[in-house]
Amino acid sequence: MSESQVWDTVDDYFTAHLSPNDEALEAAVRDSDAAGLPHIAVSAPQGKFLQLLAEIQGARTVLEIGTLGGYSTIWLARALPADGRLISLEYSARHAEVATRNLARAGLDRVAEVRVGPALESLPKLADENPAPFDLVFIDADKGNNPHYVEWALRLTRAGSLIVLDNVVRQGRVADPDSTSPDVVGTRAALELIGSHPRLTGTAIQTVGGKGYDGFALARVLG
């Protein structure tokens, strides 16, 4: 058995025992596939990880940057109380349409909303609304803009909020200082910002599984 097959087998075991997909999650995956969305959503164990982070955080408000088909959005929204609020920003109108249907079918359309447009245009508009600080921000969009997304997350959170940045390992290329890939350059800049910013403390964790070799960065906002 190859290394990747072992990762898949372990992920399947974890999913079956700890984070099984129910009908709403399975339908979200099915409809996303049928609509031709790229297969880049978080895995079931990663989705459950995000839900647990939000629950541990006691989150009432969540900001997600990058919706895709709403699979991660469902996991995060399920962590919120009935009067909680999740705002997810999605560049593609087609992706947002799929995600909105998936959220409605999961019974989460009263808690979660999807806003369409480039996130760097949607974020200033959101800030103009003067929302209550978000308790958790999940960043999973175009990686070249990761440092800008972290900066906006800081502006829209409070001391004690949690920022989660996905796909930070880039199959190990994040450690290559000679890489000119925008995804790698943007991810390195975001990690260096987290490491140097006086209002952030953070770490990054490498992961393997059904989504291959990658990882998360976690940053807590300081006072």
C-alpha positions in Angstrom: 0.0 0.0 0.0 1.4 3.4 -1.0 1.8 6.2 1.5 -1.2 8.1 0.1 -3.3 5.0 0.2 -2.5 4.7 3.9 -3.5 8.3 4.4 -6.8 7.7 2.7 -7.5 4.5 4.7 -6.8 6.3 8.0 -8.9 9.3 7.0 -11.8 6.9 6.1 -11.4 5.2 9.5 -11.5 8.6 11.3 -14.5 9.7 9.3 -16.5 6.6 10.0 -15.9 6.7 13.7 -15.6 10.4 14.5 -17.0 12.6 11.8 -19.4 10.8 9.6 -21.1 12.7 6.8 -24.9 13.0 7.3 -27.4 13.5 4.4 -26.9 17.3 4.3 -23.1 17.0 4.1 -23.3 14.2 1.6 -25.7 16.2 -0.5 -23.5 19.2 -0.4 -20.6 17.1 -1.8 -22.8 15.5 -4.4 -24.3 18.8 -5.6 -20.9 20.5 -5.7 -19.5 17.6 -7.8 -22.6 17.8 -10.1 -22.0 21.5 -10.6 -18.4 20.9 -11.5 -16.9 22.7 -8.5 -13.2 21.8 -7.9 -12.5 19.1 -5.4 -10.7 21.3 -2.9 -13.2 21.4 0.0 -11.9 20.3 3.4 -12.2 16.7 4.3 -14.8 15.4 6.8 -12.2 15.1 9.7 -11.0 18.7 8.9 -14.6 19.9 8.8 -15.2 18.4 12.2 -12.0 20.0 13.4 -13.3 23.4 12.3 -16.6 22.8 14.1 -14.8 21.8 17.3 -12.6 24.8 17.1 -15.6 27.0 16.8 -17.3 25.2 19.7 -14.2 25.4 21.9 -14.0 29.1 21.1 -17.6 29.5 22.1 -18.1 31.3 18.8 -21.3 33.2 18.1 -20.0 34.9 15.0 -17.9 33.4 12.2 -16.4 35.0 9.1 -15.4 32.6 6.3 -13.3 33.8 3.3 -13.9 31.3 0.5 -17.2 29.4 0.4 -16.9 27.0 -2.5 -19.9 24.7 -2.2 -20.5 25.4 1.4 -19.2 22.2 2.9 -16.9 23.8 5.4 -19.6 26.5 6.0 -22.1 23.8 7.1 -19.6 22.4 9.7 -18.8 25.9 11.0 -22.4 27.0 11.1 -23.5 24.0 13.1 -21.2 25.1 15.9 -23.2 28.4 16.3 -26.2 29.0 18.6 -29.6 29.7 17.1 -29.0 33.4 17.2 -25.4 33.1 15.8 -24.2 34.6 12.6 -21.9 33.3 9.9 -20.9 35.4 6.8 -19.1 33.6 4.0 -17.5 35.5 1.1 -17.3 33.8 -2.3 -15.8 35.1 -5.5 -17.8 33.0 -7.9 -21.6 33.6 -8.3 -22.0 30.0 -9.5 -20.2 28.6 -6.4 -22.3 30.8 -4.1 -25.5 29.6 -5.7 -24.6 26.0 -5.0 -23.5 26.9 -1.4 -26.7 28.8 -0.7 -28.8 25.8 -1.7 -26.6 23.5 0.4 -27.0 25.7 3.4 -30.7 25.9 3.0 -31.1 22.1 2.7 -29.0 21.8 5.9 -31.4 24.2 7.7 -28.7 26.8 8.2 -29.9 29.6 5.9 -31.1 31.6 9.0 -27.7 31.5 10.5 -25.4 31.6 7.5 -25.3 33.9 4.5 -23.1 33.9 1.4 -21.9 37.2 -0.1 -20.7 37.2 -3.7 -17.7 39.2 -5.1 -14.0 39.5 -4.7 -13.3 39.3 -1.0 -11.0 42.3 -1.0 -14.0 44.3 -2.2 -16.5 42.6 0.1 -14.4 43.0 3.3 -14.4 46.9 3.2 -18.1 46.8 2.7 -18.5 44.5 5.6 -16.3 46.7 7.8 -18.5 49.7 6.9 -21.5 47.8 8.5 -19.6 48.0 11.8 -20.4 44.4 12.7 -19.8 42.9 16.1 -16.2 41.4 16.2 -16.0 37.9 14.8 -15.1 35.2 17.2 -13.5 33.0 14.5 -12.3 33.7 10.9 -11.6 30.8 8.5 -9.5 31.8 5.5 -9.6 29.4 2.6 -9.6 31.5 -0.6 -7.0 32.5 -3.2 -3.7 32.1 -1.4 -1.9 35.0 -3.1 -4.0 37.4 -1.0 -3.6 35.5 2.3 -1.6 38.3 4.0 -4.4 40.8 3.1 -7.0 38.4 4.4 -5.1 38.1 7.7 -4.9 41.9 8.0 -8.6 42.2 7.4 -9.3 39.4 9.9 -7.4 41.4 12.5 -9.6 44.5 11.8 -12.8 42.5 12.1 -12.0 40.5 15.3 -11.2 41.2 19.0 -8.8 40.0 21.6 -9.3 36.3 22.0 -10.6 35.7 18.5 -9.2 32.8 16.5 -8.0 33.0 12.9 -7.6 29.8 10.9 -5.7 29.7 7.6 -6.0 26.6 5.4 -3.6 25.0 2.9 -0.4 26.5 4.4 2.0 23.7 3.5 1.6 23.6 -0.3 3.0 20.0 -0.5 6.1 21.3 1.4 6.8 24.2 -1.0 6.1 26.7 1.7 9.6 26.1 3.0 11.2 26.8 -0.4 12.4 30.4 -0.4 13.0 30.3 -4.1 9.5 29.5 -5.1 7.8 32.2 -7.1 4.3 30.6 -7.1 1.8 33.3 -5.9 0.2 30.7 -3.7 3.5 30.0 -1.9 4.6 33.6 -1.8 1.2 34.7 -0.4 1.2 31.9 2.2 4.7 32.6 3.3 3.8 36.3 3.7 0.8 35.5 5.8 2.7 33.1 8.1 5.5 35.7 8.5 2.9 38.3 9.3 1.4 36.0 12.0 4.8 35.4 13.4 5.8 39.0 13.6 2.6 40.9 14.4 2.4 42.2 18.0 -1.3 41.3 18.1 -1.0 37.7 17.0 0.3 34.5 18.4 0.2 31.4 16.2 1.4 28.1 15.0 1.1 25.9 12.0 0.4 22.1 11.8 1.2 19.8 8.9 -1.5 17.3 8.0 -1.9 14.3 5.7 -5.1 12.5 4.7 -7.6 12.3 1.9 -6.7 15.8 0.9 -3.0 14.9 0.5 -0.1 16.7 2.3 -1.0 20.1 3.6 -1.8 21.9 6.9 -3.5 24.6 8.9 -2.2 27.8 10.6 -3.9 28.9 13.8 -3.5 32.4 15.2 -5.1 33.9 18.3 -5.7 37.7 18.5 -4.0 39.3 21.5 -5.2 42.4 23.4 
